[in-house]
Amino acid sequence: MSEAKKSATALAEEQMLAIWTKEKTFEKSVQRREGAERFNFNDGPPFANGLPHFGHSLVTGIKDSILRYKTMRGYYAPRRNGWDCHGLPVEYAIEKEFGVSGKKQILDLGLEKFNAACRDSIFTYKADWEAFLTRYGRWSDYEHYYATVDRDYTESVWWILSQIHKKDLLYRGFKSLPYCPRCATPLSNFELNEGYRDNVPDPSVFVYFPLTSDPATKLLAWTTTPWTLPANAALAVDKDANYAYVKLTQDGSTLILAKKRLEVLDLRNNEYKLLKTVKGKELIGLRYESLYELPAGKFSAAQAKNAHRVVHDDSVSLEDGTGILHSAPRYGEADLAMGQKYGLPLIESVDSSGHLIYGPKEALGKFFKSADNPIIADLTHKGKIFAAETAEHTYPFCWRCDTPLMYFATTTWFIGVTKVKSDLLKTAQEINWVPANIKDGRWGKWLEGARDWAISRNRYWGAPMPIWVNQEDENDYIVVESIAQLKELAGDDIKVDDLHRPFIDKISFKKDGKTYRRVEEVLDCWFESGSMPIAQWHYPFENKEKAEQLLSADFITEGLDQTRLWFYVQHVISTILFNKPAFKNVVVTGIINAADGQKLSKRLKNYPPTDDVFDKEGADAWRLYLLSSAQATQTADYMRFRREAVTDLQRNVLGTLLNSYRFFKTYAELDKWAPKKLEVPESNNILDQWILARLDETIAAATKSADAFKIAHAIEPVINLIDDLSNWYIRRSRRRFWKSESDKDKAQAYATLHYCLMRISQLLAPWAPFASDQIWRALVLGTGQPESVHLSDWPSVNKPDKASLKLLEDMTKARKVVEHGLGLRMFSSDIQKQVKVRQPLSNLTYTGAKLNPDLEVIVADEVNVKEVINIHPEDEVMKVSVDKTITPELKQEGIMRELVRSIQNARKNAGLNVEDRIKLRIDSQSSDISKALADFKDLIFTETLATAEHAGEGDYSETVKIEGDEAKISLSKV
């Protein structure tokens, strides 16, 4: 957007950015705290191969705000950002760039070329990220960042894995894991959880399995994965459940299924006769006809003999299906366990690329999800399908490429997390969570169900696993912990400048006459991300003491999904290595949705461009809107982004504060008032005393909440104070600033307002850094304070005395009396009419404890009554009444007030400044207006800064109506 089209707010913020850069304000804010207690923050690294998007604004605002706050509280809080550089997110983008997919095509392209392209892409949008973060007001050391691609970082990752191995927690196992056939790699269970989708349509198929001893009797099984049927090796039942033999009237065949599941026969409106009921254990050992013959020569005689019979398994459910479970051991966790228990053949009907390699001819070569229908059609033709429908259920997809996942048995490297589960639960108790319910809820339950972590990936662009295996004995392997150790094993002349594949793959060595070669896999990129607390320092090879001092970060924050991702992997690694939690305090953010509740979507364009928000509402309003949302910062809930709410906040909070500052500036410059230093003003004015007590109250509340990382609760009292300052204190104190004499009361008003504005700037500084510094810099001269609010110390919390507490309580009551009184003025009925506020009334009466006389004066002025009367002070319940009788004298005073208002509007319309003196003339045929002018001339002239009566028309004139009568106002600037 051109400079001309940017809002004044945007231009002011950009000017402040330039000042911060020129004055090195961020650097100063960190340096001035050196030697103080360290506040350690770990930044979750994003990928820089994609543009920052709207969803990043919440978490980056929290990161910046807490660190600004802690710095103002006196902590040494250096921070730098980091970048994730490895893994599927990068590879997937390069595959699309080259138009390749899958292992064969990547290897045909050339691994060196592919990985070089990955390296070239990782910082494609680094400058865009830094520009976004900077414009958002995020202070960080962008120059000295860490990156998971760096050799030093990888060496630390190697060391971490070697320590896990030394603790006997690293092993290689053959397991059925969630597997992405497009990426050709297994995934961890926490990655699996990121990709689940609801209401995914899939086949729901009921299949006949005729008994070999009696083909007319058929076992009825159910599956939602027909593509696994060619790999069927067994049927499982619950040995303790009741199973029914039923004879179908329609074709005379006999079906066997769980008695509890007979309702499934209604799918084909079958009438049947119950023949007998048996326990599941009586079915065990029955053999049935295979749907497809076993592949010839692939299995031993024992495996072939064990196949296609009924077995027991605890995983059988009687809540859905038929109570008979189809098992394909290669394609499921429980299935593989069953296969290993009963010596079943592992029939591979779908290969690692996800394509059918065994089954009906029509399905061969098809992607496994596309093979469902041809398989169903083939089995229908063979008379093996009882019913085939479509059902919606929850199904996992790859968290990066959106490919449907399958379970696939393969050999993978694992960390034995289950062995240290009790340690994980113990160290987790040391962590403070915001919101607190996540600690024992989502997080605690996830830890209780922790499983061994599959850490190897059959991919290319990642930290290579530092495992070299004896080529003659796969159980003999060495986990290399450092480049130095690798050189000791392979020779000093090896090239280790780049530890990535394919270069690292070329390094082999001999030990005791045996040849060792590196395994092909790379590490899970989450293992790298979880290593950052120490890997960013190249621990233990450098900065050992420093890194150990910084174990257990004081603060981290990310979205709710990271409870099972980055938060989790950090916790696992830190607990295993150091028996400490990786962090002490964590703020879990909510999720920003579009205004209609839908997920933010580029395709739907249901959120504004970031630059557009910067150029109109500005970063402060955007930040403050998100940070003041308890849903976003304190309850980890969904919040709907409403841009009009950002606009409202800009106008009603930041705009109100700026207007309060401008009010002060206008009159302080007129009176040439300047502060001597920043200290609590002394004043005998009840309004000054009240606003200072409100300020102390706000400082205490904001500090308590910010210390507890409850950001929305820290901001709320500041917003309320801004409203009180403008709409009660300044409005009630205007005459003190307007009056011409520069007396003690006026000086106290200036000192009080100046002090409050500076303290509010500090209270707002972490959350809205631009406007707060703009106001501070305009007020700081002469106070002896630093040039920037971000270099100042957070206001001290002062314990209120009894008098202050009483004043706060009484002012609250006075304002309630005012609220009720104004409500009564506006109330209308058949008996009473509304009476506008400018019309004086005779009295207001209230019950309950009597107010301070000074407060009664305020009530009288606010409600515009001549007298405030207290009755029944012993009453606990406050009641208010207003006498709405208008006497002729009161009516004349009301006309006077309307005249003053009309003259003030005329001054404004004439373009006069607030301090300009005028000559004034009022002409009217109305006797009421003429009388009011005569009776209240001195007051009218004083209120409107009129010094003399104008003899003629004046430089400006306008005609107004007052109580239905016309009056002509003429004025000229003196």
Buried (B, 14 or more C-beta within 10 A) or exposed (E): EEEEEBBEBBBBBBEBBEBBEEEEBBEBBBEBBEEEEBBBBBBBBBBBBBEBEBBBBBBBBBBBBBBBBBBBBBBBBBBBBBBBBBBBBBBBBBBEEEEBBBBEEBEEBEBEEBBBBBBEBBBBBBEEBBBBBBBBBBBBEBEEBBBBBBBBBBBBBBBBBBBBBEBEBBEBEEBBBBBBBBBBBBBBBBBBBBBEEEEBEBBBBBBBBBBEEEEEBBBBBBBBBBBBBBBBBBBBBBBEBBBBBBBBEEEEBBBBBBBBBBEBBEEEEBEBEEEEEBBBBEBBEBBBBBBBEBBEEEBEEEBEEBBBBBBBBEBBEBEEBBBBBBBBBBBBBBBBBBBEEBEBBBBBBBBBBBBBBBBBEBBBEBBBBBBBBBBBBBBEEEEBBBBBEEEEEEBBBBBBBEBBBBBBBBEBBBBBBBEBBEBBBEBBEEBBBBBEBBBBEBBBEBBEEBBBBBBBBBBBBBBBBBBBBBEEEEEBBBBBBBBEBBBEBBEEEBEBEBBBBBBBBEBBBEEEEEEBBBBEBBBBBBBBBBBBBBBBBBBBBEBEEEBEEBBBBBBBBBBBBBBBBBBBBBBBBBBBBBEBBBBBBBBBBBBBBBEEEEEBEEEEEBBBEBEEBBBBBBBBBBBBBBBBBBBBBBBBBBBBBEBEBBBBBBEBBBBBBBEBBEBBBBBBEEBEBEBEEBEEBEBEBBBBBBBBBBBBBBBBBBBBBBEBBBBBBBBBBBBBBBBBBBEBBBEBBEEBBBEEEEEEBBBBBBBBBBBBBBBBBBBBBBBBBBBBBBBBBBBBEEBEBBBBBBBBEBBEBBEBEEEBEEBBEBBEBBBBBBEBBBEBBEEEEEEEEEBEBBBBBBBBBBBBBBBBEBBBBBBBEBBBBBEBEBEEEEEEEBEBBBBBEBEEEBBBBBBBBBBBBBBBEBBEEBEBEBEEEBBBBBBBEBEBBBBBBEBBBEBBBBBBBBEEEBEEEBBBBBEBEBBEBEBBBBBBBE
